[in-house]
Amino acid sequence: WLAYPFGRYDARVEALARRAGYVLATTTQPGVRQSASGPLALRRLRVLDSTSVRGLEQLLVRTA
């Protein structure tokens, strides 16, 4: 697994990650829908230390 620093990546960085042996990487792009063809550009939900349980529930329901 790799988390791109500050979410910054492009095709060149993705290729370097692949060459380094990473098989999955997360971006800072919001979302839960993933593409099998893009395992080095996974989207994610932004959960902060200030996110309440109710806030997490709302994130999950909204993206379901």
PDBQT receptor file of N, H, CA, C and O in Angstrom, charges set to zero:
ATOM      1  N   TRP A   1       0.820  -1.178   0.000  1.00  0.00    +0.000 N 
ATOM      2  CA  TRP A   1       0.000   0.000   0.000  1.00  0.00    +0.000 C 
ATOM      3  C   TRP A   1       0.865   1.243   0.000  1.00  0.00    +0.000 C 
ATOM      4  O   TRP A   1       1.938   1.278   0.602  1.00  0.00    +0.000 OA
ATOM      5  N   LEU A   2       0.373   2.270  -0.693  1.00  0.00    +0.000 N 
ATOM      6  H   LEU A   2      -0.499   2.242  -1.182  1.00  0.00    +0.000 HD
ATOM      7  CA  LEU A   2       1.032   3.572  -0.716  1.00  0.00    +0.000 C 
ATOM      8  C   LEU A   2      -0.039   4.642  -0.600  1.00  0.00    +0.000 C 
ATOM      9  O   LEU A   2      -1.110   4.527  -1.196  1.00  0.00    +0.000 OA
ATOM     10  N   ALA A   3       0.251   5.668   0.159  1.00  0.00    +0.000 N 
ATOM     11  H   ALA A   3       1.121   5.761   0.643  1.00  0.00    +0.000 HD
ATOM     12  CA  ALA A   3      -0.600   6.862   0.208  1.00  0.00    +0.000 C 
ATOM     13  C   ALA A   3       0.259   7.981  -0.368  1.00  0.00    +0.000 C 
ATOM     14  O   ALA A   3       1.287   8.339   0.207  1.00  0.00    +0.000 OA
ATOM     15  N   TYR A   4      -0.160   8.531  -1.500  1.00  0.00    +0.000 N 
ATOM     16  H   TYR A   4      -0.995   8.240  -1.967  1.00  0.00    +0.000 HD
ATOM     17  CA  TYR A   4       0.625   9.586  -2.132  1.00  0.00    +0.000 C 
ATOM     18  C   TYR A   4       0.717  10.796  -1.202  1.00  0.00    +0.000 C 
ATOM     19  O   TYR A   4      -0.303  11.264  -0.696  1.00  0.00    +0.000 OA
ATOM     20  N   PRO A   5       1.926  11.303  -0.973  1.00  0.00    +0.000 N 
ATOM     21  CA  PRO A   5       2.072  12.478  -0.101  1.00  0.00    +0.000 C 
ATOM     22  C   PRO A   5       1.237  13.657  -0.608  1.00  0.00    +0.000 C 
ATOM     23  O   PRO A   5       1.372  14.084  -1.755  1.00  0.00    +0.000 OA
ATOM     24  N   PHE A   6       0.398  14.159   0.247  1.00  0.00    +0.000 N 
ATOM     25  H   PHE A   6       0.288  13.813   1.179  1.00  0.00    +0.000 HD
ATOM     26  CA  PHE A   6      -0.506  15.268  -0.073  1.00  0.00    +0.000 C 
ATOM     27  C   PHE A   6      -1.426  14.927  -1.247  1.00  0.00    +0.000 C 
ATOM     28  O   PHE A   6      -2.019  15.825  -1.844  1.00  0.00    +0.000 OA
ATOM     29  N   GLY A   7      -1.551  13.643  -1.582  1.00  0.00    +0.000 N 
ATOM     30  H   GLY A   7      -1.069  12.914  -1.097  1.00  0.00    +0.000 HD
ATOM     31  CA  GLY A   7      -2.421  13.206  -2.661  1.00  0.00    +0.000 C 
ATOM     32  C   GLY A   7      -1.909  13.538  -4.047  1.00  0.00    +0.000 C 
ATOM     33  O   GLY A   7      -2.623  13.368  -5.035  1.00  0.00    +0.000 OA
ATOM     34  N   ARG A   8      -0.694  14.002  -4.124  1.00  0.00    +0.000 N 
ATOM     35  H   ARG A   8      -0.113  14.139  -3.321  1.00  0.00    +0.000 HD
ATOM     36  CA  ARG A   8      -0.150  14.424  -5.423  1.00  0.00    +0.000 C 
ATOM     37  C   ARG A   8       0.420  13.238  -6.188  1.00  0.00    +0.000 C 
ATOM     38  O   ARG A   8       1.336  12.552  -5.734  1.00  0.00    +0.000 OA
ATOM     39  N   TYR A   9      -0.144  13.028  -7.339  1.00  0.00    +0.000 N 
ATOM     40  H   TYR A   9      -0.888  13.585  -7.708  1.00  0.00    +0.000 HD
ATOM     41  CA  TYR A   9       0.351  11.960  -8.212  1.00  0.00    +0.000 C 
ATOM     42  C   TYR A   9      -0.098  12.260  -9.629  1.00  0.00    +0.000 C 
ATOM     43  O   TYR A   9      -1.032  13.029  -9.858  1.00  0.00    +0.000 OA
ATOM     44  N   ASP A  10       0.576  11.647 -10.555  1.00  0.00    +0.000 N 
ATOM     45  H   ASP A  10       1.335  11.022 -10.368  1.00  0.00    +0.000 HD
ATOM     46  CA  ASP A  10       0.199  11.718 -11.965  1.00  0.00    +0.000 C 
ATOM     47  C   ASP A  10       0.623  10.393 -12.591  1.00  0.00    +0.000 C 
ATOM     48  O   ASP A  10       1.058   9.486 -11.882  1.00  0.00    +0.000 OA
ATOM     49  N   ALA A  11       0.502  10.275 -13.879  1.00  0.00    +0.000 N 
ATOM     50  H   ALA A  11       0.148  11.012 -14.455  1.00  0.00    +0.000 HD
ATOM     51  CA  ALA A  11       0.818   9.011 -14.555  1.00  0.00    +0.000 C 
ATOM     52  C   ALA A  11       2.268   8.596 -14.306  1.00  0.00    +0.000 C 
ATOM     53  O   ALA A  11       2.556   7.408 -14.161  1.00  0.00    +0.000 OA
ATOM     54  N   ARG A  12       3.170   9.554 -14.257  1.00  0.00    +0.000 N 
ATOM     55  H   ARG A  12       2.936  10.520 -14.374  1.00  0.00    +0.000 HD
ATOM     56  CA  ARG A  12       4.596   9.244 -14.038  1.00  0.00    +0.000 C 
ATOM     57  C   ARG A  12       4.803   8.687 -12.630  1.00  0.00    +0.000 C 
ATOM     58  O   ARG A  12       5.510   7.694 -12.452  1.00  0.00    +0.000 OA
ATOM     59  N   VAL A  13       4.194   9.318 -11.636  1.00  0.00    +0.000 N 
ATOM     60  H   VAL A  13       3.620  10.124 -11.780  1.00  0.00    +0.000 HD
ATOM     61  CA  VAL A  13       4.326   8.863 -10.252  1.00  0.00    +0.000 C 
ATOM     62  C   VAL A  13       3.671   7.494 -10.092  1.00  0.00    +0.000 C 
ATOM     63  O   VAL A  13       4.197   6.625  -9.398  1.00  0.00    +0.000 OA
ATOM     64  N   GLU A  14       2.528   7.310 -10.733  1.00  0.00    +0.000 N 
ATOM     65  H   GLU A  14       2.100   8.016 -11.297  1.00  0.00    +0.000 HD
ATOM     66  CA  GLU A  14       1.836   6.021 -10.677  1.00  0.00    +0.000 C 
ATOM     67  C   GLU A  14       2.725   4.919 -11.259  1.00  0.00    +0.000 C 
ATOM     68  O   GLU A  14       2.813   3.827 -10.699  1.00  0.00    +0.000 OA
ATOM     69  N   ALA A  15       3.376   5.206 -12.371  1.00  0.00    +0.000 N 
ATOM     70  H   ALA A  15       3.305   6.094 -12.827  1.00  0.00    +0.000 HD
ATOM     71  CA  ALA A  15       4.280   4.227 -12.996  1.00  0.00    +0.000 C 
ATOM     72  C   ALA A  15       5.467   3.921 -12.079  1.00  0.00    +0.000 C 
ATOM     73  O   ALA A  15       5.898   2.772 -11.984  1.00  0.00    +0.000 OA
ATOM     74  N   LEU A  16       5.992   4.937 -11.411  1.00  0.00    +0.000 N 
ATOM     75  H   LEU A  16       5.642   5.870 -11.488  1.00  0.00    +0.000 HD
ATOM     76  CA  LEU A  16       7.100   4.726 -10.476  1.00  0.00    +0.000 C 
ATOM     77  C   LEU A  16       6.656   3.870  -9.287  1.00  0.00    +0.000 C 
ATOM     78  O   LEU A  16       7.406   3.014  -8.819  1.00  0.00    +0.000 OA
ATOM     79  N   ALA A  17       5.448   4.104  -8.808  1.00  0.00    +0.000 N 
ATOM     80  H   ALA A  17       4.839   4.800  -9.188  1.00  0.00    +0.000 HD
ATOM     81  CA  ALA A  17       4.915   3.306  -7.702  1.00  0.00    +0.000 C 
ATOM     82  C   ALA A  17       4.788   1.849  -8.125  1.00  0.00    +0.000 C 
ATOM     83  O   ALA A  17       5.141   0.943  -7.370  1.00  0.00    +0.000 OA
ATOM     84  N   ARG A  18       4.285   1.629  -9.329  1.00  0.00    +0.000 N 
ATOM     85  H   ARG A  18       3.998   2.365  -9.942  1.00  0.00    +0.000 HD
ATOM     86  CA  ARG A  18       4.144   0.266  -9.858  1.00  0.00    +0.000 C 
ATOM     87  C   ARG A  18       5.521  -0.397  -9.954  1.00  0.00    +0.000 C 
ATOM     88  O   ARG A  18       5.692  -1.550  -9.558  1.00  0.00    +0.000 OA
ATOM     89  N   ARG A  19       6.490   0.341 -10.479  1.00  0.00    +0.000 N 
ATOM     90  H   ARG A  19       6.351   1.278 -10.801  1.00  0.00    +0.000 HD
ATOM     91  CA  ARG A  19       7.843  -0.192 -10.647  1.00  0.00    +0.000 C 
ATOM     92  C   ARG A  19       8.491  -0.503  -9.289  1.00  0.00    +0.000 C 
ATOM     93  O   ARG A  19       9.300  -1.425  -9.182  1.00  0.00    +0.000 OA
ATOM     94  N   ALA A  20       8.136   0.260  -8.268  1.00  0.00    +0.000 N 
ATOM     95  H   ALA A  20       7.479   1.009  -8.355  1.00  0.00    +0.000 HD
ATOM     96  CA  ALA A  20       8.671   0.039  -6.924  1.00  0.00    +0.000 C 
ATOM     97  C   ALA A  20       8.009  -1.161  -6.241  1.00  0.00    +0.000 C 
ATOM     98  O   ALA A  20       8.435  -1.580  -5.165  1.00  0.00    +0.000 OA
ATOM     99  N   GLY A  21       6.972  -1.706  -6.866  1.00  0.00    +0.000 N 
ATOM    100  H   GLY A  21       6.625  -1.365  -7.740  1.00  0.00    +0.000 HD
ATOM    101  CA  GLY A  21       6.333  -2.901  -6.332  1.00  0.00    +0.000 C 
ATOM    102  C   GLY A  21       5.026  -2.682  -5.604  1.00  0.00    +0.000 C 
ATOM    103  O   GLY A  21       4.446  -3.631  -5.077  1.00  0.00    +0.000 OA
ATOM    104  N   TYR A  22       4.551  -1.443  -5.563  1.00  0.00    +0.000 N 
ATOM    105  H   TYR A  22       5.022  -0.672  -5.991  1.00  0.00    +0.000 HD
ATOM    106  CA  TYR A  22       3.253  -1.197  -4.925  1.00  0.00    +0.000 C 
ATOM    107  C   TYR A  22       2.146  -1.751  -5.806  1.00  0.00    +0.000 C 
ATOM    108  O   TYR A  22       2.213  -1.660  -7.031  1.00  0.00    +0.000 OA
ATOM    109  N   VAL A  23       1.136  -2.322  -5.183  1.00  0.00    +0.000 N 
ATOM    110  H   VAL A  23       1.081  -2.396  -4.187  1.00  0.00    +0.000 HD
ATOM    111  CA  VAL A  23       0.005  -2.857  -5.945  1.00  0.00    +0.000 C 
ATOM    112  C   VAL A  23      -1.281  -2.079  -5.690  1.00  0.00    +0.000 C 
ATOM    113  O   VAL A  23      -2.233  -2.182  -6.463  1.00  0.00    +0.000 OA
ATOM    114  N   LEU A  24      -1.314  -1.297  -4.600  1.00  0.00    +0.000 N 
ATOM    115  H   LEU A  24      -0.541  -1.213  -3.971  1.00  0.00    +0.000 HD
ATOM    116  CA  LEU A  24      -2.463  -0.455  -4.275  1.00  0.00    +0.000 C 
ATOM    117  C   LEU A  24      -1.962   0.882  -3.751  1.00  0.00    +0.000 C 
ATOM    118  O   LEU A  24      -0.969   0.943  -3.026  1.00  0.00    +0.000 OA
ATOM    119  N   ALA A  25      -2.659   1.957  -4.123  1.00  0.00    +0.000 N 
ATOM    120  H   ALA A  25      -3.465   1.908  -4.711  1.00  0.00    +0.000 HD
ATOM    121  CA  ALA A  25      -2.289   3.281  -3.629  1.00  0.00    +0.000 C 
ATOM    122  C   ALA A  25      -3.540   4.136  -3.505  1.00  0.00    +0.000 C 
ATOM    123  O   ALA A  25      -4.457   4.054  -4.322  1.00  0.00    +0.000 OA
ATOM    124  N   THR A  26      -3.553   4.961  -2.456  1.00  0.00    +0.000 N 
ATOM    125  H   THR A  26      -2.808   5.028  -1.793  1.00  0.00    +0.000 HD
ATOM    126  CA  THR A  26      -4.700   5.830  -2.234  1.00  0.00    +0.000 C 
ATOM    127  C   THR A  26      -4.384   7.271  -2.616  1.00  0.00    +0.000 C 
ATOM    128  O   THR A  26      -3.269   7.762  -2.436  1.00  0.00    +0.000 OA
ATOM    129  N   THR A  27      -5.398   7.918  -3.146  1.00  0.00    +0.000 N 
ATOM    130  H   THR A  27      -6.303   7.519  -3.293  1.00  0.00    +0.000 HD
ATOM    131  CA  THR A  27      -5.316   9.328  -3.506  1.00  0.00    +0.000 C 
ATOM    132  C   THR A  27      -6.087  10.123  -2.455  1.00  0.00    +0.000 C 
ATOM    133  O   THR A  27      -6.561   9.558  -1.470  1.00  0.00    +0.000 OA
ATOM    134  N   THR A  28      -6.208  11.403  -2.660  1.00  0.00    +0.000 N 
ATOM    135  H   THR A  28      -5.823  11.862  -3.460  1.00  0.00    +0.000 HD
ATOM    136  CA  THR A  28      -7.071  12.208  -1.791  1.00  0.00    +0.000 C 
ATOM    137  C   THR A  28      -8.371  12.547  -2.518  1.00  0.00    +0.000 C 
ATOM    138  O   THR A  28      -9.156  13.366  -2.042  1.00  0.00    +0.000 OA
ATOM    139  N   GLN A  29      -8.594  11.917  -3.667  1.00  0.00    +0.000 N 
ATOM    140  H   GLN A  29      -7.956  11.252  -4.053  1.00  0.00    +0.000 HD
ATOM    141  CA  GLN A  29      -9.847  12.139  -4.378  1.00  0.00    +0.000 C 
ATOM    142  C   GLN A  29     -10.970  11.472  -3.601  1.00  0.00    +0.000 C 
ATOM    143  O   GLN A  29     -10.868  10.297  -3.248  1.00  0.00    +0.000 OA
ATOM    144  N   PRO A  30     -12.049  12.216  -3.328  1.00  0.00    +0.000 N 
ATOM    145  CA  PRO A  30     -13.129  11.635  -2.535  1.00  0.00    +0.000 C 
ATOM    146  C   PRO A  30     -13.933  10.602  -3.316  1.00  0.00    +0.000 C 
ATOM    147  O   PRO A  30     -14.085  10.697  -4.534  1.00  0.00    +0.000 OA
ATOM    148  N   GLY A  31     -14.438   9.622  -2.591  1.00  0.00    +0.000 N 
ATOM    149  H   GLY A  31     -14.314   9.545  -1.602  1.00  0.00    +0.000 HD
ATOM    150  CA  GLY A  31     -15.311   8.636  -3.207  1.00  0.00    +0.000 C 
ATOM    151  C   GLY A  31     -15.047   7.242  -2.714  1.00  0.00    +0.000 C 
ATOM    152  O   GLY A  31     -14.053   6.981  -2.037  1.00  0.00    +0.000 OA
ATOM    153  N   VAL A  32     -15.942   6.351  -3.059  1.00  0.00    +0.000 N 
ATOM    154  H   VAL A  32     -16.750   6.563  -3.609  1.00  0.00    +0.000 HD
ATOM    155  CA  VAL A  32     -15.788   4.950  -2.688  1.00  0.00    +0.000 C 
ATOM    156  C   VAL A  32     -15.827   4.036  -3.905  1.00  0.00    +0.000 C 
ATOM    157  O   VAL A  32     -15.431   2.873  -3.826  1.00  0.00    +0.000 OA
ATOM    158  N   ARG A  33     -16.295   4.550  -5.010  1.00  0.00    +0.000 N 
ATOM    159  H   ARG A  33     -16.616   5.494  -5.075  1.00  0.00    +0.000 HD
ATOM    160  CA  ARG A  33     -16.335   3.729  -6.214  1.00  0.00    +0.000 C 
ATOM    161  C   ARG A  33     -14.921   3.587  -6.761  1.00  0.00    +0.000 C 
ATOM    162  O   ARG A  33     -14.233   4.571  -7.032  1.00  0.00    +0.000 OA
ATOM    163  N   GLN A  34     -14.511   2.333  -6.915  1.00  0.00    +0.000 N 
ATOM    164  H   GLN A  34     -15.070   1.534  -6.695  1.00  0.00    +0.000 HD
ATOM    165  CA  GLN A  34     -13.154   2.040  -7.361  1.00  0.00    +0.000 C 
ATOM    166  C   GLN A  34     -13.202   1.351  -8.714  1.00  0.00    +0.000 C 
ATOM    167  O   GLN A  34     -14.213   0.766  -9.100  1.00  0.00    +0.000 OA
ATOM    168  N   SER A  35     -12.108   1.433  -9.409  1.00  0.00    +0.000 N 
ATOM    169  H   SER A  35     -11.286   1.909  -9.095  1.00  0.00    +0.000 HD
ATOM    170  CA  SER A  35     -11.986   0.771 -10.703  1.00  0.00    +0.000 C 
ATOM    171  C   SER A  35     -10.903  -0.296 -10.606  1.00  0.00    +0.000 C 
ATOM    172  O   SER A  35      -9.798  -0.025 -10.138  1.00  0.00    +0.000 OA
ATOM    173  N   ALA A  36     -11.220  -1.503 -11.048  1.00  0.00    +0.000 N 
ATOM    174  H   ALA A  36     -12.118  -1.724 -11.429  1.00  0.00    +0.000 HD
ATOM    175  CA  ALA A  36     -10.239  -2.586 -11.038  1.00  0.00    +0.000 C 
ATOM    176  C   ALA A  36      -9.038  -2.240 -11.909  1.00  0.00    +0.000 C 
ATOM    177  O   ALA A  36      -7.945  -2.771 -11.709  1.00  0.00    +0.000 OA
ATOM    178  N   SER A  37      -9.241  -1.355 -12.869  1.00  0.00    +0.000 N 
ATOM    179  H   SER A  37     -10.129  -0.924 -13.031  1.00  0.00    +0.000 HD
ATOM    180  CA  SER A  37      -8.126  -0.974 -13.748  1.00  0.00    +0.000 C 
ATOM    181  C   SER A  37      -7.262   0.125 -13.148  1.00  0.00    +0.000 C 
ATOM    182  O   SER A  37      -6.257   0.512 -13.745  1.00  0.00    +0.000 OA
ATOM    183  N   GLY A  38      -7.637   0.638 -11.970  1.00  0.00    +0.000 N 
ATOM    184  H   GLY A  38      -8.453   0.323 -11.485  1.00  0.00    +0.000 HD
ATOM    185  CA  GLY A  38      -6.868   1.717 -11.353  1.00  0.00    +0.000 C 
ATOM    186  C   GLY A  38      -6.484   1.462  -9.907  1.00  0.00    +0.000 C 
ATOM    187  O   GLY A  38      -6.783   2.289  -9.046  1.00  0.00    +0.000 OA
ATOM    188  N   PRO A  39      -5.828   0.338  -9.610  1.00  0.00    +0.000 N 
ATOM    189  CA  PRO A  39      -5.508   0.042  -8.209  1.00  0.00    +0.000 C 
ATOM    190  C   PRO A  39      -4.484   0.993  -7.591  1.00  0.00    +0.000 C 
ATOM    191  O   PRO A  39      -4.306   1.001  -6.373  1.00  0.00    +0.000 OA
ATOM    192  N   LEU A  40      -3.819   1.782  -8.409  1.00  0.00    +0.000 N 
ATOM    193  H   LEU A  40      -3.964   1.775  -9.398  1.00  0.00    +0.000 HD
ATOM    194  CA  LEU A  40      -2.858   2.746  -7.884  1.00  0.00    +0.000 C 
ATOM    195  C   LEU A  40      -3.447   4.151  -7.852  1.00  0.00    +0.000 C 
ATOM    196  O   LEU A  40      -2.719   5.139  -7.754  1.00  0.00    +0.000 OA
ATOM    197  N   ALA A  41      -4.783   4.230  -7.937  1.00  0.00    +0.000 N 
ATOM    198  H   ALA A  41      -5.374   3.428  -8.017  1.00  0.00    +0.000 HD
ATOM    199  CA  ALA A  41      -5.471   5.526  -7.866  1.00  0.00    +0.000 C 
ATOM    200  C   ALA A  41      -6.795   5.357  -7.123  1.00  0.00    +0.000 C 
ATOM    201  O   ALA A  41      -7.844   5.794  -7.597  1.00  0.00    +0.000 OA
ATOM    202  N   LEU A  42      -6.733   4.722  -5.958  1.00  0.00    +0.000 N 
ATOM    203  H   LEU A  42      -5.881   4.368  -5.573  1.00  0.00    +0.000 HD
ATOM    204  CA  LEU A  42      -7.946   4.474  -5.179  1.00  0.00    +0.000 C 
ATOM    205  C   LEU A  42      -8.446   5.751  -4.509  1.00  0.00    +0.000 C 
ATOM    206  O   LEU A  42      -7.667   6.535  -3.967  1.00  0.00    +0.000 OA
ATOM    207  N   ARG A  43      -9.748   5.938  -4.559  1.00  0.00    +0.000 N 
ATOM    208  H   ARG A  43     -10.381   5.301  -5.000  1.00  0.00    +0.000 HD
ATOM    209  CA  ARG A  43     -10.390   7.075  -3.901  1.00  0.00    +0.000 C 
ATOM    210  C   ARG A  43     -10.633   6.706  -2.447  1.00  0.00    +0.000 C 
ATOM    211  O   ARG A  43     -10.565   5.530  -2.088  1.00  0.00    +0.000 OA
ATOM    212  N   ARG A  44     -10.912   7.690  -1.612  1.00  0.00    +0.000 N 
ATOM    213  H   ARG A  44     -10.967   8.644  -1.905  1.00  0.00    +0.000 HD
ATOM    214  CA  ARG A  44     -11.198   7.391  -0.213  1.00  0.00    +0.000 C 
ATOM    215  C   ARG A  44     -12.066   8.475   0.407  1.00  0.00    +0.000 C 
ATOM    216  O   ARG A  44     -12.212   9.572  -0.130  1.00  0.00    +0.000 OA
ATOM    217  N   LEU A  45     -12.625   8.137   1.533  1.00  0.00    +0.000 N 
ATOM    218  H   LEU A  45     -12.506   7.245   1.970  1.00  0.00    +0.000 HD
ATOM    219  CA  LEU A  45     -13.419   9.087   2.296  1.00  0.00    +0.000 C 
ATOM    220  C   LEU A  45     -12.492   9.822   3.253  1.00  0.00    +0.000 C 
ATOM    221  O   LEU A  45     -11.569   9.232   3.815  1.00  0.00    +0.000 OA
ATOM    222  N   ARG A  46     -12.743  11.098   3.430  1.00  0.00    +0.000 N 
ATOM    223  H   ARG A  46     -13.492  11.577   2.974  1.00  0.00    +0.000 HD
ATOM    224  CA  ARG A  46     -11.918  11.891   4.334  1.00  0.00    +0.000 C 
ATOM    225  C   ARG A  46     -12.545  11.859   5.725  1.00  0.00    +0.000 C 
ATOM    226  O   ARG A  46     -13.585  12.469   5.971  1.00  0.00    +0.000 OA
ATOM    227  N   VAL A  47     -11.894  11.140   6.618  1.00  0.00    +0.000 N 
ATOM    228  H   VAL A  47     -11.049  10.644   6.418  1.00  0.00    +0.000 HD
ATOM    229  CA  VAL A  47     -12.343  11.035   7.998  1.00  0.00    +0.000 C 
ATOM    230  C   VAL A  47     -11.288  11.710   8.865  1.00  0.00    +0.000 C 
ATOM    231  O   VAL A  47     -10.134  11.283   8.909  1.00  0.00    +0.000 OA
ATOM    232  N   LEU A  48     -11.693  12.752   9.541  1.00  0.00    +0.000 N 
ATOM    233  H   LEU A  48     -12.631  13.099   9.506  1.00  0.00    +0.000 HD
ATOM    234  CA  LEU A  48     -10.779  13.526  10.378  1.00  0.00    +0.000 C 
ATOM    235  C   LEU A  48     -10.945  13.138  11.843  1.00  0.00    +0.000 C 
ATOM    236  O   LEU A  48     -11.889  12.434  12.202  1.00  0.00    +0.000 OA
ATOM    237  N   ASP A  49     -10.033  13.597  12.677  1.00  0.00    +0.000 N 
ATOM    238  H   ASP A  49      -9.267  14.169  12.385  1.00  0.00    +0.000 HD
ATOM    239  CA  ASP A  49     -10.182  13.324  14.105  1.00  0.00    +0.000 C 
ATOM    240  C   ASP A  49     -11.413  14.021  14.679  1.00  0.00    +0.000 C 
ATOM    241  O   ASP A  49     -11.880  13.674  15.764  1.00  0.00    +0.000 OA
ATOM    242  N   SER A  50     -11.929  14.991  13.957  1.00  0.00    +0.000 N 
ATOM    243  H   SER A  50     -11.549  15.273  13.075  1.00  0.00    +0.000 HD
ATOM    244  CA  SER A  50     -13.135  15.692  14.395  1.00  0.00    +0.000 C 
ATOM    245  C   SER A  50     -14.420  15.079  13.823  1.00  0.00    +0.000 C 
ATOM    246  O   SER A  50     -15.516  15.541  14.140  1.00  0.00    +0.000 OA
ATOM    247  N   THR A  51     -14.294  14.051  12.988  1.00  0.00    +0.000 N 
ATOM    248  H   THR A  51     -13.403  13.676  12.731  1.00  0.00    +0.000 HD
ATOM    249  CA  THR A  51     -15.463  13.392  12.414  1.00  0.00    +0.000 C 
ATOM    250  C   THR A  51     -16.123  12.534  13.487  1.00  0.00    +0.000 C 
ATOM    251  O   THR A  51     -15.500  11.638  14.057  1.00  0.00    +0.000 OA
ATOM    252  N   SER A  52     -17.377  12.821  13.747  1.00  0.00    +0.000 N 
ATOM    253  H   SER A  52     -17.882  13.549  13.284  1.00  0.00    +0.000 HD
ATOM    254  CA  SER A  52     -18.108  12.047  14.757  1.00  0.00    +0.000 C 
ATOM    255  C   SER A  52     -18.589  10.733  14.150  1.00  0.00    +0.000 C 
ATOM    256  O   SER A  52     -18.500  10.516  12.941  1.00  0.00    +0.000 OA
ATOM    257  N   VAL A  53     -19.092   9.877  15.008  1.00  0.00    +0.000 N 
ATOM    258  H   VAL A  53     -19.163  10.054  15.990  1.00  0.00    +0.000 HD
ATOM    259  CA  VAL A  53     -19.667   8.618  14.530  1.00  0.00    +0.000 C 
ATOM    260  C   VAL A  53     -20.838   8.928  13.604  1.00  0.00    +0.000 C 
ATOM    261  O   VAL A  53     -21.008   8.271  12.577  1.00  0.00    +0.000 OA
ATOM    262  N   ARG A  54     -21.638   9.917  13.958  1.00  0.00    +0.000 N 
ATOM    263  H   ARG A  54     -21.500  10.451  14.792  1.00  0.00    +0.000 HD
ATOM    264  CA  ARG A  54     -22.774  10.332  13.114  1.00  0.00    +0.000 C 
ATOM    265  C   ARG A  54     -22.268  10.864  11.775  1.00  0.00    +0.000 C 
ATOM    266  O   ARG A  54     -22.856  10.584  10.730  1.00  0.00    +0.000 OA
ATOM    267  N   GLY A  55     -21.183  11.625  11.808  1.00  0.00    +0.000 N 
ATOM    268  H   GLY A  55     -20.706  11.852  12.657  1.00  0.00    +0.000 HD
ATOM    269  CA  GLY A  55     -20.602  12.139  10.567  1.00  0.00    +0.000 C 
ATOM    270  C   GLY A  55     -20.098  11.028   9.679  1.00  0.00    +0.000 C 
ATOM    271  O   GLY A  55     -20.266  11.083   8.461  1.00  0.00    +0.000 OA
ATOM    272  N   LEU A  56     -19.478  10.010  10.272  1.00  0.00    +0.000 N 
ATOM    273  H   LEU A  56     -19.342   9.965  11.261  1.00  0.00    +0.000 HD
ATOM    274  CA  LEU A  56     -19.011   8.855   9.498  1.00  0.00    +0.000 C 
ATOM    275  C   LEU A  56     -20.195   8.115   8.893  1.00  0.00    +0.000 C 
ATOM    276  O   LEU A  56     -20.157   7.699   7.735  1.00  0.00    +0.000 OA
ATOM    277  N   GLU A  57     -21.247   7.957   9.692  1.00  0.00    +0.000 N 
ATOM    278  H   GLU A  57     -21.278   8.295  10.633  1.00  0.00    +0.000 HD
ATOM    279  CA  GLU A  57     -22.461   7.306   9.190  1.00  0.00    +0.000 C 
ATOM    280  C   GLU A  57     -23.004   8.055   7.973  1.00  0.00    +0.000 C 
ATOM    281  O   GLU A  57     -23.382   7.436   6.978  1.00  0.00    +0.000 OA
ATOM    282  N   GLN A  58     -23.042   9.380   8.052  1.00  0.00    +0.000 N 
ATOM    283  H   GLN A  58     -22.735   9.883   8.860  1.00  0.00    +0.000 HD
ATOM    284  CA  GLN A  58     -23.542  10.185   6.936  1.00  0.00    +0.000 C 
ATOM    285  C   GLN A  58     -22.664  10.024   5.698  1.00  0.00    +0.000 C 
ATOM    286  O   GLN A  58     -23.177   9.949   4.581  1.00  0.00    +0.000 OA
ATOM    287  N   LEU A  59     -21.350   9.971   5.886  1.00  0.00    +0.000 N 
ATOM    288  H   LEU A  59     -20.933  10.032   6.793  1.00  0.00    +0.000 HD
ATOM    289  CA  LEU A  59     -20.447   9.759   4.758  1.00  0.00    +0.000 C 
ATOM    290  C   LEU A  59     -20.738   8.428   4.090  1.00  0.00    +0.000 C 
ATOM    291  O   LEU A  59     -20.828   8.347   2.865  1.00  0.00    +0.000 OA
ATOM    292  N   LEU A  60     -20.885   7.388   4.890  1.00  0.00    +0.000 N 
ATOM    293  H   LEU A  60     -20.812   7.453   5.885  1.00  0.00    +0.000 HD
ATOM    294  CA  LEU A  60     -21.108   6.052   4.358  1.00  0.00    +0.000 C 
ATOM    295  C   LEU A  60     -22.462   5.925   3.663  1.00  0.00    +0.000 C 
ATOM    296  O   LEU A  60     -22.561   5.295   2.610  1.00  0.00    +0.000 OA
ATOM    297  N   VAL A  61     -23.500   6.517   4.243  1.00  0.00    +0.000 N 
ATOM    298  H   VAL A  61     -23.419   7.028   5.099  1.00  0.00    +0.000 HD
ATOM    299  CA  VAL A  61     -24.840   6.456   3.642  1.00  0.00    +0.000 C 
ATOM    300  C   VAL A  61     -24.867   7.242   2.336  1.00  0.00    +0.000 C 
ATOM    301  O   VAL A  61     -25.456   6.803   1.349  1.00  0.00    +0.000 OA
ATOM    302  N   ARG A  62     -24.232   8.396   2.339  1.00  0.00    +0.000 N 
ATOM    303  H   ARG A  62     -23.753   8.753   3.141  1.00  0.00    +0.000 HD
ATOM    304  CA  ARG A  62     -24.223   9.261   1.160  1.00  0.00    +0.000 C 
ATOM    305  C   ARG A  62     -23.517   8.602  -0.025  1.00  0.00    +0.000 C 
ATOM    306  O   ARG A  62     -23.870   8.866  -1.174  1.00  0.00    +0.000 OA
ATOM    307  N   THR A  63     -22.521   7.747   0.241  1.00  0.00    +0.000 N 
ATOM    308  H   THR A  63     -22.234   7.533   1.175  1.00  0.00    +0.000 HD
ATOM    309  CA  THR A  63     -21.741   7.157  -0.836  1.00  0.00    +0.000 C 
ATOM    310  C   THR A  63     -22.188   5.752  -1.187  1.00  0.00    +0.000 C 
ATOM    311  O   THR A  63     -21.661   5.147  -2.121  1.00  0.00    +0.000 OA
ATOM    312  N   ALA A  64     -23.152   5.228  -0.453  1.00  0.00    +0.000 N 
ATOM    313  H   ALA A  64     -23.580   5.719   0.306  1.00  0.00    +0.000 HD
ATOM    314  CA  ALA A  64     -23.606   3.849  -0.700  1.00  0.00    +0.000 C 
ATOM    315  C   ALA A  64     -24.394   3.742  -1.993  1.00  0.00    +0.000 C 
ATOM    316  O   ALA A  64     -24.849   2.655  -2.350  1.00  0.00    +0.000 OA
TER     317      ALA A  64
